[in-house]
Amino acid sequence: MQLRIEAGDITAVCADAIVNAANSELLGGGGVDGAIHRAGGPTILAECREIRATTHPDGLPAGQAVATGAGDLPARWVIHTVGPVYSTTEDRSATLASCYRESLRLASELGARTVAFPAISAGVYGWPIDDAARIAVRTCRAVAGIDEAIFVPFNPEAEEAFHAALRN
């Protein structure tokens, strides 16, 4: 799989699927989640409500992924995954890695060839960006079935962290 960085707005990235750093309720929120719901329009929220009403009535657990259509976004699908909240007392790295692995698995099942990722858990969930980027890159390198993963960092510090992770 080819890995690359495309700084900017994940809602404008040209990829088959974009990954949403969602909350477990799947009903929109702040950060990337809110931006994707706003740019994608009401059909994404309607599909998320259907997922909550049927397959995940208690919410989507951290580390898992589900897909909806992309509404008004240039992508075909949105893959929603819930990252773990960072903890200094508990190693949740495996859950963060699972977000990337499960998103790529689902993308492959859908037929996506390109997938754009935000820095999952590195925003309000507090994960240190250098470690978040390292886990993202390491996990994506270990997964097959997708042609390209695009990392879409949210600021210059995040962009540099992903460049550093790709160099290692």
Beta strands, then each sheet from edge to edge (+ up, - down):
strand 1: 2-5
strand 2: 17-22
strand 3: 65-69
strand 4: 77-82
strand 5: 114-117
strand 6: 148-151
sheet 1: 1+ 6+ 5+ 2+ 4+ 3-
end
